[in-house]
């Protein structure tokens, strides 16, 4: 597939994700960490306009001078931006104008790629993988928006991700040794995967399966959310302050557990993976089971022998730079490096991850209380 074909494919997929939404769905922001779908559509377009078209097309005219301020996310180098919590207040421009913006930028990008596809390939690929990240965020943000609608509307009745089950069981033993960690090869990777290095790992046994709803219900029934001894101190404060009693989207109705899915409100399937779990909950469950979470290095070494990719898996590793990590110059250098503090690494991919956007060296990262992504738990024996 040429870079031009790849560009068109990725851009079309973003709009396909939004194709079942009603106009009102595009603007809602029920929580600070959720961005409205309209904002995702515009921000991913702004990325190509700001970092490619404005830099490589002489006399390029931006679609709207206000859009850099409205749809910049966190690039301080580029200038001022709307506070994240205020993205839902951007009722203007309207949805139709944002789609016109996408068409305008796509037209110019396609013309540019006809002339400079090889010269710009690396930067365009970064933009496309950036958009694929937002495609997953789009799906999880849409789920949060609809999942907090009192009537639990259906997004797509054909999506049944919450019924996915493990294909393997037991534990995998990995021998003690010196192993290499980090990206290798010629394929695309983000800068935070670079700095390939050696780590020493003691022998460990990692579960071949993810924790199921049935297992997690045992934790709930045993008083897991009411017993402080299983929780990290910050986790216990989070549970008590927010009155957390179950995973996100779970509802106890007439003595039965239900959860919101993209195909509507459904009963919890006992043998499916437990999903939408925070790091705090994952660590507490591991403590209750007298086990632990894997480090990101253990996960990467075991990955080739595991069935992974249906859920992001919490690790017990803080999000930090690899040896010899160096941020790129300019605004692109803000992409990953400045977030290497107070977050934990997740490995793998999820059911919402876009095609051709997963690698065993991929380092996702979120704060310890965040659980609106498709996250899950894999355990290691102590």
C-alpha positions as CSV (number, residue, x, y, z in Angstrom):
1,X,0.0,0.0,0.0
2,X,1.4,3.4,-1.0
3,X,1.6,6.2,1.6
4,X,-1.2,8.0,-0.3
5,X,-3.5,4.9,-0.2
6,X,-2.6,4.5,3.5
7,X,-3.5,8.1,4.2
8,X,-6.9,7.7,2.5
9,X,-7.7,4.5,4.3
10,X,-6.9,5.8,7.7
11,X,-8.8,9.1,7.2
12,X,-11.9,7.2,5.9
13,X,-11.8,4.9,8.9
14,X,-12.1,7.8,11.3
15,X,-15.2,9.0,9.6
16,X,-16.7,5.5,9.5
17,X,-16.4,5.3,13.3
18,X,-18.5,8.5,13.5
19,X,-21.0,7.4,10.8
20,X,-23.7,6.1,13.3
21,X,-23.6,9.1,15.5
22,X,-26.3,11.7,15.7
23,X,-25.4,15.4,15.6
24,X,-25.8,15.9,19.3
25,X,-23.4,13.1,20.1
26,X,-20.5,15.0,18.4
27,X,-20.3,17.8,21.1
28,X,-20.9,16.1,24.5
29,X,-18.1,16.0,27.0
30,X,-19.3,14.3,30.2
31,X,-15.8,14.2,31.8
32,X,-12.5,16.1,31.5
33,X,-10.7,13.0,30.1
34,X,-13.3,12.5,27.3
35,X,-13.0,14.6,24.2
36,X,-16.1,15.2,22.0
37,X,-16.1,13.2,18.7
38,X,-16.1,16.5,16.7
39,X,-12.9,17.6,18.5
40,X,-11.2,14.3,17.5
41,X,-12.3,14.8,13.8
42,X,-10.8,18.3,13.8
43,X,-7.7,17.7,15.9
44,X,-6.5,14.8,13.7
45,X,-7.0,17.1,10.7
46,X,-5.2,20.0,12.3
47,X,-2.2,17.8,12.9
48,X,-1.7,17.4,9.1
49,X,-2.4,21.0,8.4
50,X,0.0,22.3,11.2
51,X,2.9,20.0,10.8
52,X,2.9,19.1,7.1
53,X,0.8,21.5,4.9
54,X,1.9,24.7,6.6
55,X,5.5,23.6,6.5
56,X,5.7,22.0,3.0
57,X,3.2,23.8,0.8
58,X,4.3,27.3,-0.2
59,X,1.6,30.0,0.4
60,X,-0.7,27.4,2.0
61,X,-3.9,29.1,3.3
62,X,-5.2,27.6,6.5
63,X,-8.9,26.6,6.5
64,X,-9.7,28.8,9.5
65,X,-7.3,30.9,11.6
66,X,-9.1,30.0,14.8
67,X,-8.7,26.2,14.4
68,X,-5.1,26.1,15.7
69,X,-6.3,27.5,19.0
70,X,-9.4,25.4,19.1
71,X,-8.0,22.0,18.1
72,X,-4.4,22.0,19.3
73,X,-4.2,19.4,22.1
74,X,-1.0,19.9,24.1
75,X,1.7,21.4,21.8
76,X,3.0,24.4,23.7
77,X,5.5,25.0,20.9
78,X,2.6,25.8,18.5
79,X,0.9,28.3,20.7
80,X,-2.2,28.8,22.9
81,X,-5.0,26.2,23.0
82,X,-8.4,25.6,24.6
83,X,-8.3,24.1,28.0
84,X,-9.0,20.4,27.8
85,X,-12.1,20.5,30.0
86,X,-13.6,23.2,27.7
87,X,-13.6,21.1,24.5
88,X,-17.3,20.4,25.0
89,X,-18.0,24.1,24.9
90,X,-16.9,24.4,21.3
91,X,-20.4,24.3,19.8
92,X,-19.1,26.4,16.9
93,X,-17.8,25.5,14.4
94,X,-20.5,23.0,13.7
95,X,-20.1,19.4,12.7
96,X,-20.6,20.1,9.0
97,X,-17.9,22.7,9.0
98,X,-15.5,20.3,10.7
99,X,-16.2,17.7,7.9
100,X,-15.5,20.5,5.3
101,X,-12.2,21.2,7.1
102,X,-11.3,17.5,6.8
103,X,-12.1,17.5,3.1
104,X,-10.1,20.7,2.5
105,X,-7.0,19.3,4.2
106,X,-7.4,15.9,2.5
107,X,-7.5,17.6,-0.9
108,X,-4.3,19.5,-0.2
109,X,-2.6,16.4,1.4
110,X,-3.4,14.2,-1.6
111,X,-2.0,16.8,-4.0
112,X,1.2,17.1,-1.8
113,X,1.6,13.4,-1.6
114,X,1.6,13.1,-5.4
115,X,4.7,15.3,-5.4
116,X,6.6,14.5,-2.2
117,X,5.4,11.1,-1.0
118,X,8.8,9.7,-0.2
119,X,10.2,12.9,1.2
120,X,7.3,13.2,3.7
121,X,6.7,9.5,4.3
122,X,8.1,9.4,7.8
123,X,6.2,12.5,9.0
124,X,2.9,11.4,7.3
125,X,3.2,8.0,8.9
126,X,3.5,9.6,12.3
127,X,0.4,11.6,11.5
128,X,-1.5,8.5,10.5
129,X,-0.5,6.6,13.6
130,X,-1.5,9.6,15.6
131,X,-4.9,9.5,14.0
132,X,-5.2,5.8,14.7
133,X,-4.5,6.5,18.3
134,X,-7.4,8.9,18.2
135,X,-9.6,6.3,16.4
136,X,-9.3,4.2,19.5
137,X,-9.9,7.2,21.7
138,X,-13.0,8.0,19.6
139,X,-14.5,4.6,20.2
140,X,-13.8,4.8,24.0
141,X,-15.0,8.3,24.2
142,X,-18.2,7.5,22.3
143,X,-18.8,4.6,24.7
144,X,-18.4,6.9,27.7
145,X,-20.7,9.5,26.2
146,X,-23.4,6.9,25.3
147,X,-22.8,4.9,28.5
148,X,-23.7,7.9,30.6
149,X,-26.9,8.6,28.7
150,X,-29.7,7.4,30.9
151,X,-31.3,5.3,28.2
152,X,-28.0,3.5,27.3
153,X,-28.3,3.9,23.5
154,X,-26.9,1.4,21.0
155,X,-23.8,2.5,19.0
156,X,-23.5,-0.7,16.9
157,X,-25.5,-3.8,17.7
158,X,-22.9,-5.9,15.8
159,X,-20.1,-5.1,18.3
160,X,-19.8,-7.8,21.0
161,X,-16.3,-7.1,22.4
162,X,-17.4,-7.6,26.0
163,X,-18.2,-11.3,25.3
164,X,-14.6,-12.1,24.2
165,X,-13.1,-15.0,26.1
166,X,-9.6,-16.5,26.8
167,X,-8.2,-19.0,24.3
168,X,-5.6,-20.4,26.7
169,X,-5.2,-21.2,30.4
170,X,-2.4,-22.0,32.9
171,X,0.9,-20.3,33.4
172,X,3.9,-19.7,31.2
173,X,7.4,-20.0,32.9
174,X,10.1,-17.7,31.6
175,X,13.7,-18.6,32.6
176,X,16.0,-16.2,34.4
177,X,18.3,-14.4,32.0
178,X,19.4,-11.3,30.2
179,X,16.9,-10.1,27.6
180,X,16.8,-7.3,25.0
181,X,13.9,-4.8,25.3
182,X,12.6,-2.2,22.8
183,X,11.8,-1.8,19.2
184,X,13.9,-3.3,16.4
185,X,13.4,-3.5,12.7
186,X,12.4,-1.1,10.0
187,X,8.6,-0.8,10.7
188,X,7.0,2.2,12.3
189,X,7.5,2.8,16.0
190,X,7.0,5.7,18.4
191,X,10.0,7.4,20.0
192,X,9.2,6.0,23.4
193,X,9.9,2.4,22.1
194,X,13.5,3.4,21.2
195,X,16.6,2.9,23.2
196,X,16.8,-0.9,22.8
197,X,18.6,-2.2,25.9
198,X,19.2,-5.3,28.0
199,X,17.4,-6.1,31.2
200,X,18.0,-8.9,33.7
201,X,14.9,-10.9,34.6
202,X,14.5,-13.4,37.4
203,X,12.5,-16.5,36.6
204,X,8.8,-15.8,36.6
205,X,5.5,-17.4,35.7
206,X,2.9,-15.3,33.9
207,X,-0.7,-16.2,33.3
208,X,-1.7,-17.3,29.8
209,X,-5.2,-15.9,30.3
210,X,-6.7,-12.5,31.4
211,X,-8.7,-12.3,34.5
212,X,-12.4,-13.0,33.8
213,X,-15.6,-11.4,35.0
214,X,-16.3,-14.5,37.1
215,X,-13.0,-14.2,38.9
216,X,-13.5,-10.5,39.4
217,X,-17.0,-11.0,40.8
218,X,-15.5,-13.3,43.4
219,X,-13.3,-10.3,44.4
220,X,-16.3,-8.1,44.7
221,X,-18.3,-10.6,46.7
222,X,-15.4,-11.2,49.0
223,X,-15.5,-7.4,49.9
224,X,-12.6,-6.4,47.7
225,X,-13.9,-2.8,47.4
226,X,-14.4,-2.5,51.1
227,X,-11.2,-3.9,52.6
228,X,-8.3,-1.4,52.6
229,X,-5.6,-4.1,53.0
230,X,-5.8,-4.9,49.3
231,X,-5.3,-1.4,48.1
232,X,-2.4,1.0,47.6
233,X,-2.9,4.1,49.7
234,X,-3.8,6.3,46.8
235,X,-6.1,3.6,45.4
236,X,-8.0,3.3,48.7
237,X,-8.5,7.1,48.8
238,X,-9.8,6.9,45.2
239,X,-12.2,4.1,46.0
240,X,-13.6,5.8,49.1
241,X,-13.8,9.3,47.8
242,X,-15.6,8.2,44.6
243,X,-17.6,5.4,46.1
244,X,-16.2,2.9,43.6
245,X,-17.9,-0.5,43.9
246,X,-17.4,-2.2,40.6
247,X,-15.7,-1.8,37.2
248,X,-16.7,1.1,35.0
249,X,-20.1,0.7,33.2
250,X,-21.2,-2.0,35.7
251,X,-24.7,-1.7,37.2
252,X,-26.3,-3.9,39.9
253,X,-30.0,-4.2,38.9
254,X,-32.4,-6.5,40.8
255,X,-29.6,-8.6,42.1
256,X,-27.9,-9.1,38.8
257,X,-24.9,-7.4,37.3
258,X,-25.2,-5.6,33.9
259,X,-22.7,-3.5,32.0
260,X,-23.0,-1.0,29.2
261,X,-21.5,-2.1,25.9
262,X,-21.4,-0.5,22.5
263,X,-24.4,-2.7,21.6
264,X,-26.4,-1.5,24.7
265,X,-26.9,-2.6,28.2
266,X,-26.2,-6.4,28.7
267,X,-25.8,-8.9,31.5
268,X,-22.2,-9.4,32.5
269,X,-20.8,-12.5,30.7
270,X,-18.9,-14.5,33.5
271,X,-16.3,-16.1,31.2
272,X,-15.4,-12.9,29.3
273,X,-12.4,-10.7,30.2
274,X,-13.1,-8.2,33.0
275,X,-12.7,-4.8,31.3
276,X,-12.5,-1.1,32.1
277,X,-10.3,-1.6,35.1
278,X,-8.0,1.1,36.6
279,X,-4.4,0.3,37.7
280,X,-5.6,0.7,41.3
281,X,-8.2,-2.0,40.8
282,X,-5.8,-4.3,38.9
283,X,-3.2,-4.0,41.7
284,X,-5.9,-4.6,44.4
285,X,-7.1,-7.7,42.7
286,X,-3.6,-9.0,42.3
287,X,-3.0,-8.4,46.0
288,X,-6.2,-10.3,46.8
289,X,-5.1,-13.2,44.7
290,X,-1.6,-13.1,46.3
291,X,-0.1,-12.4,43.0
292,X,1.3,-9.4,41.2
293,X,1.1,-7.5,37.9
294,X,4.0,-8.1,35.4
295,X,6.6,-5.5,34.6
296,X,6.5,-4.2,31.1
297,X,9.8,-6.0,30.4
298,X,8.4,-9.4,31.6
299,X,5.3,-8.8,29.4
300,X,7.4,-8.0,26.3
301,X,9.6,-11.1,26.7
302,X,6.5,-13.4,27.3
303,X,4.4,-11.8,24.5
304,X,5.4,-14.1,21.7
305,X,3.9,-17.0,23.7
306,X,0.8,-15.2,24.9
307,X,-2.6,-14.5,23.2
308,X,-2.6,-10.7,23.5
309,X,-4.3,-7.8,21.7
310,X,-7.9,-7.9,22.9
311,X,-7.3,-5.6,25.9
312,X,-4.7,-3.2,27.1
313,X,-2.9,-4.9,30.0
314,X,-1.7,-3.0,33.1
315,X,1.9,-3.5,34.0
316,X,3.7,-2.7,37.3
317,X,6.1,-0.4,35.4
318,X,6.2,3.4,35.7
319,X,6.2,5.2,32.3
320,X,9.9,6.3,32.1
321,X,12.3,6.8,29.2
322,X,14.5,4.0,28.0
323,X,18.3,4.4,28.1
324,X,19.5,6.9,25.5
325,X,16.0,8.1,24.8
326,X,16.1,11.5,23.1
327,X,13.1,13.7,22.3
328,X,12.9,14.9,18.7
329,X,13.4,18.6,18.0
330,X,10.4,21.0,17.8
331,X,6.8,20.4,18.5
332,X,7.0,16.7,17.6
333,X,9.3,16.3,20.6
334,X,6.2,17.0,22.8
335,X,4.5,13.8,21.5
336,X,5.6,11.4,24.3
337,X,8.6,12.5,26.3
338,X,7.0,15.2,28.5
339,X,4.4,12.7,29.8
340,X,7.0,10.4,31.4
341,X,5.9,11.1,34.9
342,X,3.1,9.8,37.2
343,X,1.7,7.3,34.8
344,X,1.9,3.5,34.4
345,X,2.6,1.5,31.3
346,X,0.1,-0.7,29.6
347,X,1.1,-3.3,27.0
348,X,-0.6,-5.0,24.1
349,X,-3.6,-3.6,22.2
350,X,-7.3,-3.7,22.5
351,X,-10.4,-4.7,20.6
352,X,-10.8,-1.0,19.8
353,X,-7.2,-0.6,18.5
354,X,-7.1,0.2,14.7
355,X,-5.8,-2.4,12.2
356,X,-2.0,-2.5,11.8
357,X,-1.5,-0.4,14.9
358,X,-0.3,-2.9,17.5
359,X,3.2,-4.1,18.3
360,X,4.6,-6.0,21.3
361,X,7.0,-3.1,21.9
362,X,4.1,-0.5,21.9
363,X,4.1,1.4,25.2
364,X,0.7,2.9,26.1
365,X,0.4,4.9,29.3
366,X,-2.3,6.2,31.5
367,X,-2.8,7.6,35.0
368,X,-3.6,5.1,37.7
369,X,-7.3,6.0,38.2
370,X,-8.2,6.0,34.5
371,X,-10.3,3.1,33.2
372,X,-12.4,4.3,30.2
373,X,-10.1,2.4,27.9
374,X,-10.5,-1.3,27.2
375,X,-8.1,-2.3,30.0
376,X,-7.7,-5.7,31.7
377,X,-5.6,-7.7,34.1
378,X,-2.9,-10.4,33.6
379,X,-1.2,-11.8,36.7
380,X,2.2,-13.2,37.6
381,X,2.9,-15.7,40.4
382,X,4.8,-14.4,43.5
